[in-house]
Structures are given as structure tokens and as C-alpha cells.
Amino acid sequence: YLDPDGSLTEDRDRARRRGIRLSPQDSQLMSKIVGHLDPVTRAMFDMVLAAWAAKGMNNPADEVPLVGPVDGVDEQQVAEAAGRDDRSPEQRNHDALKAILRAALDGGVLGASHRGLPPHLVVKITESELREQAGVGETTTGAMLPISDVIALAAEDRDVIRQRDLHQGAWNSISDSSARTGPTTRTISCSA
């Protein structure tokens, strides 16, 4: 582009404006993302979404969801899943981002430790919240999750679910799903 008036954005202007902000959770525990991506980040994000947000991929409403990027998945399976996929492009982008974040948590990308804990999603809930399956759990980073989401994460058994007796301060592994919903702990943390 020609810039006779000297008004085109320069690299330092883009570098100054770049950023992503995550709003506090609202009354529905949803958060808004606002920000500016530089051109390279935008190009990379477009490519990632093309692979992970393709119609039929990473659809939580699908009984047998196709998880991960579309590359390497049987074309017939993708076509069938796409036929069942009634999500908007924005919802597919959201679900793709969620799947990418899960892959990052599960894949060891975050290293071996974060603040002395394995870099996984750790959620704290009380015994009564677990027993009554009502309330809100809190992550170690301060995000709030409905108990139904905490239980769904625990049911996936992605890593280890541990209970902590607040009186004794000891952590014990919970290995069977009935123990996960029983009134046996003061606080439960699920690493998913």
C-alpha cells in the first residue's frame, strides 16, 4: 500500500494495541473475551479454527463427538457429524477453543508444575455441594463452575480426583465413581 499521508499503522502501533482481556464472570458464569490480535496471531488463529472449528468437529451435543482437528478424520464421519451440527460459527469457534485448551491441559504443554500443583484444572467444592449436586465450585485461579460441570469433569476421569479432609489436611485418591458423589469429604478437588 502507498501511504502518502503517513497514516498507515506501523508495527509498533500494532504491538502497542495487541492484547486480550477476559471479563469477570457474569450472573450465568459466562465471560466475554475482548481484544486485538496482531496480523500474525490472527492468521494463526484463523488456521487453528479452520482445523478445529470445522462443522461437525468438537461438538459437545454430538453423541459420539469427533474431537480434535479435522485433518486425518474420515471424510464420511465428518460429513455425517456436520449434518447433525446445528451450531453457529461462533459456537463452533467456542467449542474449538475449549477443545484446544483441553488438549493443552492434557498434552503437557503447560509444563510439570504450576504454583506447586500439576497444571490441570483443580476445582474445590464442599461436601454438601457435592452431596446435593448444587452450588458452584471454584478453581485455583478463581473461576467459578456450576456443580453440574464439576461432576461432568470428574466423570470423565481424565486424570486423578483427590479428596482432602480439612481436619487432617491429607489428600487421598478417589478411584470409583460412587465415592465421587458420596458424602465422604470436606472439600473435593478434581484435576481434569
Summary of the structure (lengths in Angstrom):
residues: 192
radius of gyration: 20.8
end to end distance: 48.7
largest distance: 72.6
contacts: 463
relative contact order: 0.09
helix: 36%
strand: 20%
